[in-house]
Amino acid sequence: MAFQKAVKGTILVGGGALASVLGLSQFAHYRRKQVNLAYVEAAECVSEPVNREPPSREAQLLTLQNMSEFDILVIGGGATGCGCALDAVTRGLKTALVERDDFSSGTSSRSTKLIHGGVRYLQKAIMKLDIEQYRMVKEALHERANLLEIAPHLSAPLPIMLPIYKWWQLPYYWVGIKLYDLVAGSNCLKSSYVLSKSRALEHFPMLQKDKLVGAIVYYDGQHNDARMNLAIALTAARYGAATANYMEVVSLLKEAEPHTGRQRVCGARCRDVLTGQEFDVRAKCVINATGPFTDTVRRMDNQDAAAICQPSAGVHIVMPGYYSPESMGLLDPATSDGRVIFFLPWQKMTIAGTTDTPTDVTHHPIPSEEDINFILNEVRNYLSCDVEVRRGDVLAAWSGIRPLVTDPKSADTQSISRNHVVDISESGLITIAGGKWTTYRSMAEDTINAAIKTHNLKAGPSRTVGLFLQGGKDWSPTLYIRLVQDYGLESEVAQHLAATYGDKAFEVAKMASVTGKRWPIVGVRLVSEFPYIEAEVKYGIKEYACTAVDMISRRTRLAFLNVQAAEEALPRIVELMAKELNWDDYKKEVLWGTWVAHSWSSLELGELETARKFLYYEMGYKSRSEQLTDRSEISLLPSDIDRYKKRFHKFDADQKGFITIVDVQRVLESIGVQMDENTLHEILNEVDLNKNGQVELNEFLQLMSAIQKGRVSGSRLAILMKTAEENLDRRVPIPVDRSCGGL
């Protein structure tokens, strides 16, 4: 009843207007969502959301402009910032959140996709008798269990294998992993176990078998990080928080306290990045939850504030799903330079990473070729020599900036905090920094506790333990079957929708277009090899997507899975967004921002071009495309050169020294294959290095050399020409005496 009394009559913000909460029903729920899932106590006494659906961005902007004063203003729309907004609003505080880009556009969408306690942190805690490390692992394991409970559609337990190649390591690592289970206690997902060499190879057949002794398997969680971040933001919006992406803080507002004359932060001057409109948002407390940009906001408050953020770049790569088993990951605890590498199945692909190198803070981190090759070399060390690890199999790559921090209150300012830090400036600005994805909720709780104490806000305790995120409450593992039966969706598409939107998947299905086929009845795909459908673009706009980059990277995860597939889907995505958002033809081609020396300027650039540059620089397309350039060396044996020349001349029948679309069409028609001209143009353009509309013999030999070295894979032209050659060679003329002399 205490919470009910505390919030009775409190004004919550939502739908662009004020809603009075006159009474709140209390309930408690204790449930297990999945077999082997840790038991998590549900939230005690949290009201139903004030909004059935999140208010539109336009409504949220009106609320931000018209509210005289909020209790809490959060700067930053990553996991921690959105977690702070959700924690605050469910305590009955009038809450606002602004993000200069899109929700989860930074570090929170570029993680290893794990929800984990930190096995290596526990090892350090034991070896160094470090109680801080131990407490961090204990807290993270509790938060892991809670996150798996409140968003079961976006997360699940994942077994991870630790291969053992020396006998003495077996008891050493076994004790460590068992301690990990022990520290988890009732939150242990499933007990770890030991595998013999033969059993390890059954589970992970692509593993390096030479000198393999056995393996240990333990359990952690895995999630869809950007969608999880978005679910937190949407849940906060439904409970009444005024949340807006593409709202940049230009400066902090300050006023003098009446009794002391001390300057205190009382809000922020905000600018709508999409329109340029500026207005003030006033609040009793301002929270800085900007991750790598922590120091930027701190210096808005105090120009002389010492830097506390020490950014570190973590690069990940995505490879085809056949590189790993469908439901088991792998951990290499000791790489060549001492770092830890994970090798994990995710969204039917394989993620490998991460690196850990100092970097500068930037809005647009770029994965380097050096980091990509480091990961590939480490992967080669523990995969069988039968598996050729090729550079050309890297389908996407990204860099995320991990905001490591030093505690400004610590005597030793050089030591990096392994946990999160809540700092309160003299003017009352509260900064939350450090920590990790798994502990976002407890970080938010600590931050709001500090805000309440510092600014004398009236609110109860945190209510977010056990509070379902959007889509999680009525989700079940068999929900996708209803989508197939009720709407006629493909099973793969239905599973994807259920795993992405949870119980909101039905709303997406209702928006799906009719295919015109016998099956599936609805659900037109954006690209054939991925289960994303056109209806998700329309629904993504309801989830505050404003640009094509939002759609390909965070509403769907195409950019993180395959940059070429994302580029292929872009024109249709822009077309659908233009229709839904009433863009005119100019708007389709012109949107905010352009790339100049790896940074955004105020010049305008086409929406398609902006998204393509995002793929090119930030998602690894540049590194991928540079594997074949007009300066590439041709390293082929003379016999190989002769073989490839013969293949080339089957298309270049006129001995011109180059082939065109017409040449390819002629050969394909002779073997009964039809292909439209636009597709052929794309295929040739991948190899046409000097972009003169034709593929020269030298360019073709460069391609074949790059394929042999593993720098390029899946070249459509190379496969097409090989297939055509084989079909032509099989066409042996039938002798006249076998054809009965003809007619």
N, C-alpha and C positions, 0 to 999 in steps of 0.2 A: 504493500500500500504506500510505502514511502515514496517510491518512484512515481506512482499515480498522483499523489498529492503534489509532488515537486513540479510535474509538468501540466497539471490540470489548469486549463485556461491559457497555456503558453501559446504564443503565436508562432506557427511554422510557415515557411515560405514554400510555395509550389504553384505551378500552373500559371505563373505570372501574377498571382494575386495572393492575398493573405487568407489563411484558413485557421479558424479557431478550433483547437482541440479541447472539447468540453469534457471528455471522459475517455479513459483507456482501460480496456479489459486486460486482466492479467492471465498469463498462462505459463505453464512450464512443460517442456517436452524432453523426453529422454528416449533416444532411438538409436538403432544401429542401421546405417544406410547400406552397408555391404558386408558380406562375410569377411571376416578377418580385419575389418576396419576398426580402429580404436574407438572406444566409447568416449564420447564427448558430451559434457553437460551443456544443455541448451541455454539460451539466454533467458533470464528471468524477467518477465513482465516487459515486453517490448510491444508497442502499439503496432497495429496494422499500418502499412504505408498510406500516406495521405493521397497519393496519386496511384491510380491503377496502372498508368503508363507514365514514363518520364515526360515532363513538359517539354515542349519544343525549345530549340535554342533561342528563338525570338522571344518566347515567353520568359525564359530565364534571363535574357538581357534586360527586359522590362523590369523584372524583379530587382536585378542588380542596380538599375538606375533609380528606381522609385523607393526602395527601402531606405528609411532615414538612417538607420544604423543596425548593423548585424552584431551578434555577439562574437562570432568567429569569422575571419576571412583567411582562407588558406590559399597560399600561392604555390602552385605546382600540381599537375594532374597525373603524376605517376602513382605507383601503388601506395606509397606512404601518404602523399597528399590526399588522395581519394579516401584512404583509410581514416585519415584525420577528420575529413568531412563527414563520413558515415558515423564515426564514433561520436562526434559532436552533435549531429542532428538527432541521433537516437537518444541522446540525453535530454533533448528538449531545447537545445540552444539554436538560436537563429544563425544559420550557417551559410556561407558563400564560399565558392572555390573558383579560381580563375587559372587558366593554363595558356601560355603563349602560343603553343602549337596544338597538337591533338592529344587527347588522353593516351598515355602510354607511348608517346612518340619517342621517348628517350630510352634510358637504361631499362625500364620495366618491360619493354617488348623485346629486348635483345639479350635475354638471359640464357642459361643452359636448360631452361624449362623444368628444373628440378625443384621440388618442395622437400628440403632436407634439413637434418639437424647439423650435419657437418662431421663426417667421420674423421677427417684429418684434424679438425679442431679438438676433437676428443683425444686423439693421439697426443697432440701438443699439451693438452691439459694434464694428461697422465704423466708424460715424460718430464714436464717442467713443473709439475704440481701447481698448475695455474688455475686457481679457483674461478677467475673471471671467464676463462675459456669453458670450464665445466658448466657454469651457470648459463652461458650463451647456448651451449648445446642442449641443455635441459629445457630452456625456454623454447628453442627452435623446434624441438621434438613435440612439445605440447602444441605449438602453433601449427605444425605439420598436420597433426591429427585433426585440429579444428578446421583447417582449410579444406581438407579432404571431406569433412562432414558438411560444411556449409555450401560447397560448390561441387557436388558429386558428378555433375555433368561435364565439368571442365578439368577434373583431376581424378587420378587413380593411383593406387600403389604400383610400383614398378620394381621387379627383381633386378638387382645389379650384381654382375659377376666380377669377382676379384681373382684373376688367374694367378696360380702359384707355380713358380719355376725353380724354386730351391726348397729342399725339404725343411730346412730350419724355419722358413717363412710361414709354413703351415700352422704350427702352434702359435707363433707370434701374432699373425693376423687373426687367427681364430679367437684368441683371447680378446683382442681389440674389438672385433665385430660383436662378440658376445657381450662385452661391456656396453656397446652401443645399444643393444637390445635391452640390457639391464637398466640403463639410464632412462630409456623410453618408458619403462615400466608398463602401466596399463595402456599407454599410447603406442606400444609396439605394434606395428602393422602385421607382421608375421615373423616368426622366429627364423633367424639365419641358419644356414646348414652348409655342410661340406659335401663336395662332389669329387668322385674319383676322376682320373684322367678321361676314361672312356665316357663317363656320364657328362663330364664337362663338354666334351666334343659333341655329344648328342644334342645338348642344349645350344651350343655355339659352334657349329661345324666349321666356320671360317676362321677359327682360332689357330694360332701358331702351335703346332703339336710337339715340335722338337723340344725336349727337356721339360715339357709340361708335367708337373707332379699331380696337380689337381686344381680345385677352385673352391672358393667360398662365395656363397650367394647371400646377400642381405637385401632388405627392402627399404626403399625411400618412396617419396611421392613424385609424380610428374604432372604438369599442367600446361594449359594453353595460356601463356603469360599475358599477352596483350588482351585476350578476351577476358581473362580473370580481372585485370585492371579495369577494363570497361564495365564489367559486371559490378564492381565495387562502386564506380562512378554512377552508374544507372540506379543502383540500389539507394545511394545517397540522395539522388534526385527524386526518387519515388517517395522517400521519407521526408522530403521537404527542403533539401539543400538546394540553393541556387547555384548551379554548376554551369560553367561556360568554357568551352575550348576556344582557341584562337583569340584569347583576351590577354594582352600583354600588360604587365605592370611597368609603367613608365617611371614612376617615382612613388615614394612612400609619403603619406600625409602625416603631419605632426602638429600637436597643439600643446600649449603649456598647461600643466596641472594647476588648478586654482590655488591650492594651499602652498605648494612647494615651488612652483614656477618651473619645475623640471619638464623638459620636452619629452613627450611620449608619442609613440606611433599610434595613429588613430584611423588608419585606412590606407588606401592606395589610389593613385591616379591610374586608370586603366584605359587601354586603347584597343578597340576592336580591329584586329589585324586584317579582317576581310573588308571593312568599310572605311577604316581610318577614324571613326568616331571615337572621341575621348570623353570620359566622365569619371567622377569620383565615386569610390565605394568606401563607405565609412564603416568602421568596426571597432568594438571595444578591445579586441585582440587580433593581431596579425601573426600568422604562422608561416614561416619560411620552410617549405618542403620541396626545394627545387633540385635536390640531388647534386649533380656535378656543378650546378650554378649557384650553390649555396653562398659562396663568397660574393658573387655579383649582387645578390639581394642584401647581404649583410653590409656591403659598402654603400648601398643606397641609404642605409640607416646611419652608418658611421664610416666616413671616407678612410679613416685610419685603422679600421678593423683589420686585424692580422688574418692572413689566409689560413683556413683550417682544413680545406679540402685538398687532398692529394690524389688526383684522378689517375686511374689505371685502366688501360684498354684491354678488353677481353674479346678476342676474335673467335667466332664459331664458323664452321662450314657445314653445308648440307650436301649429302651424297645420296645416291639411290638406295632404296630400301633393302636391296639384296646384300648390302654390306653388313647387315646385322640381323639377328633373329627378330621376329615380329614383336616379341614380348619380353625381351631381356636386354638390359644394357651391360656395359663393361666399364670398369674403372682401372686405369693405369696409375697406381699411386706414386710412381717414381719414374718420371720421364728423364730424358738425357740431361735436362738442366734442372731437375728437381721439382718441376711443376706437376700438378695433377691433370690428367686428361680423361674426360668422359667420352664414351662412345655409345650413343643412345638411340633407340628407335623413337620416332616422333612423327605423327601424322603420316604414317606409312613411308617415311623417309628415314635417313640416319643423320643425326647431329654429332659432330665431333668438335671438341673444344674443351677448355678455353685457354688462351694465352693470358699473360699477366705482365704488361709492360707499361712503364710510365708514359703519359700522354698529355697533350694540351687539351683544355676544355673547348669543345666545339659543339655546335648544334648538329653537325653533319659528320660524324666519325666515319672514316673510310678503312675497310680492311686492307691490309698490305699484303703484297705477294709473299713477302718474307714470312709473315705469320701463317698464311695459308700453307706454304710449303713445310713449315715447322710441324703443323698439325698432321699433314699427310705423311711426313717421315715417321712421326711417332705411331701413327696408325699402322704403317708397314711393319713396325717392330713386333706387333702382337697379332697380326693377321697372317694366315697361312700364305706361304710363297705361291700356292696355287691361285690365290686371289691377287690379281694385278691391280694395285692401287694407283689409279690414273688421275693426273691433274685435270684431265678433261671431264672427269666424273663429278667435279665440284659444281653443283647446280645453283648454289647461292652461297654468299658469305657476308657476314656483317660484323661490325665492331660495336661493342657497348662500353660505355664509360662507367666504371665502378667508382663511386664517390667515397673513397677511403678518407677518414677524417682524423685529425688530432683534436683532443679535448682542449678547448681554450682555457679551461680552469685547471688543467693539469700542470704540475710543476715542470714535468718533462714534456715540453711542447713538441719535441721531435718524435715522440713515440706515437705510432698509429694505433687508434682505438679499433679493436676487433669487434666491438659492440657499437650500438648507436649512442649518440650524444644529443641531449636536449640542452640547448644553451639559451639563456635569457639575457638580452642586452640591457643596458642602463635605461633605454627608452621603452623597454617592454616588448621588443620584437622577440618572438620565440622561434628558434631554429631547431629543426630536427634533421640530423644528418647521420650518415653511416648506416650500419645495420645491413640487412639483406632482405630479399623478396619474402622469404618464408615468415619473417618476423614483422611484417608490415603492420599487423593488427596490434601487437603489443607495443610497437613503436608509437602507433597512433594513440593508444590508450595513455601511455606515459606523457605524450605531448599535450593531450587535452587535460590530463590531470594537472600538469604544470600551468596550463592556461587558466584553468579554473582557480587555482591557488593564487597565481600572480595577479590576476585581474578581478578577483572577487566575484566570479560568475556564479550564478545559482544553477546548479545541475547535480544530478545524482551520479552514481558510479557507472562505469562503462557497461554497455549492454550488448557488445558485439560478439562475445563468445557464444557460438551456437546460432547466431542470427543468419538465416539463409540469404545468400546473394541471389540476385535476379536470375531466374531460371532453375534454381536448385530445389525449391520446396516440393514440387510435385513431379520431379524427374524420377524415372525408374529405368533400370537397364533394358527393359522391354518396350519403352515408350516408342522407339522407332518403328516397331511393328504396326502400331496404330497409324503412323504416318503413311506407311506403305498401303495398308488396307483402306484407310479413309480417303486418301488423296491420290493414290496411284503413283507414288514416287518410287524411283529405283531404290533398292535396298541400301546401296552404298550412299546415295544422297540422303536418305532418311536417317541412316546412322550418323552421318556427318552433321545434319541439322540438329538431331537430338543431343549430340556431344558438344555442339557449339552454343545452342540457344536454350537447351534444357526444356522446361515446360513452355517456353515461348516459341518453340519450333513450329507449333500449329499456326501461329500468326504468320510465319514466313511461308509455310505451305499454302495458306489461303491466298497469298499474293503470287504464287507460282503460275507461270504461263503454261497454257496447253501446248503440248509438243506436236500434236497432229499425228502422232504415231499410235500404233496399237498399244505399245508399252515402251517407256513409261507414259502415262497419260499427261502428267504435268511435270514441270521441272526442266527447263532448258538450261543446259550447262554453259558456263562462260568459256571453258576450254574442255576438250573431250576427256583428258586424262585425270582431271580433278573433279571432285563432287560439288564444287561451288556452282550455284545456279543464279540466274539473273534476278530472281526475287530477292536475293540477299543484298543486291545493290539498293533496291527500293527500301528494304528494311533497314539497311545500314544508315540511310539518311535520317531515319527516325532515331537512330542511335548516335546522332550528332556528327556523322561523317560529312565533311564539307568539301573535300578534294578527292581526286582519284587516288592520290597517295594514301589517304586514310583508308580507302576501300581495299587496295591491293596489299596493304601491309598490316592493318590492324583489325578491320571488320572481317575481311578474309585474310588468310596468311599466305596468299600466292607468292608474294615477293620473297618471303622467307623460305619458300619451298622450291621454287624454280623461277629464276628471273626471266627466262625466255617465255615460259608459259604466261607469266604476269604481263610481259610486253604484248604478247599475242592477244590477251584479254582486254588491254587498255582501251582500244577504240570503242568497243561495245560498252564498256563501263562508263566512259565519258559520255557516250550517246544516251545511256539510260539516266545518268545523273543530270544531264542537260535538260532532259524532258521533265524529270521530277522537280528540279530546282528552278525551272523556267529560265535556263541560260539561253541567250540568243547565240547565233553562230559565232559572234565575236567572243562571247564568254567562253565558248567551247575551246577556242584557240588562245584566249588570253586570261590568265589568272595570276595571282600574286606571287612574286618572287622569281628570281632568276639566279643561275649559278655563276658566280664570278670569283675565280681564285679560291674555290672551295668554301664560299660563303654566300649568303643571300644578299642581294641589293634590292632597292626599291623599284627597280625596273620590272615591267610586267612581261611575262612569258607565257606562251601557250600552255594550257593545262596538260595536254598530251606530252609536250616537250618537258615540262616540269617533272612529270611522273617518270618519263624515260631517263632523265638525268639522275633522279633519285635511284632508279634501278642501276644505272651505269656506275655511279660513284659509291653509293652506300650499301648496295646489295651485291657487290662483287662482279657486276657485268663487265666493268672495265678490265679487271684482272683476267676474267674469262676470255674476253675478246682479244686481249694482248697475247694470248697463246699462239695466235696465228696473225702475223703482220707481214707487210711487204718486205721486211728485213729478215724474216725467218730463214734459217739455214736449211738446205736440203741435204739430209744425211740418209741417203739410201744406197743400197748395194746396186751395182750396175745391172744385175738381173732384175731387181725390183723396178729400177727406172725403165727398163725395156718393157716389163709387164704393164706398168701404169701408162706408158706411152701408147701401147696397143689399145688399152681400154679407152684412153682419151680419144684416139683416132677413130674408134667406132662411132663416136659422136661427131667428131670433126671430120666428116667424110670428104669435105672439100679441101682438106689440108691447109686451112687458113691459119692455124696456130692458136685458135681460140674457139670457144663454143658459146652459143647464145641460146636464148629461150627457144628459138625456132629449131635449133639442132636437137635439143633435148626432147621437144614435142614430137619431132619426126621419129626418133628412136622409140619413144614410148608408144606412139601410135602403131608402130610396126610389130610391137609385142602385145598389142591390145590393152594398153593402159591409158586411161584418160586422166588428165590433171589440169585444173584451171590455170590460166596465165598468171594470176596474182600469186598463187602458191609457188609456181615455178620461179617467179621473179624473186620471192623471198628466199628460196633455196639457193639460187645463184648468188644473191646479194651477200649471203653469209661468207662466201669464198672470194667474191670480187673485191680484192683488197684495194685496188686503185679506183674503184667505183666508176668504171667506164662502161658498165652495162654488159660486160662479157668476161668470161673466165679464160685466161691464158694458160698455156701448158705449164709455165713456171709456177703459176698460182696453184694449179692442181697438184703439182709435185710437192709444193710446200705443204699443202693440206695433207697429203698422204704421209709425208715425213713426220708431221706433227702428230698424226694419228698413231703411227708406229711408236713414237716416243711417249704416248699416253697424255700429251698435252691437250689434245682435242679428242672428244668422243661424241658419238651420236650425230656425226655430220650427215645431214639428209642427202646432200649431193653425192658423197662418197658411197653411201649405201645404195642410193638409187642407181648410180652408174654400175656398181658391182652386180646388182640384181639384173639390170638390163643386159649386161654382158653375158651373164650365165644363161639368160633366156634366149639370147641370140645364138649362143653356141649350141644350144640344144635343138635348134631348128634345122634338122638335117633334111635336105630335099628328098622327096619320095621318088624312086625310080619309076619310069614310065611303065615298065613291065609289071610293076606291082600295083599300078593304078588301072589295070584292065585296058590300057591304051587310050583312055580318055573317051570323050564323046564327040 
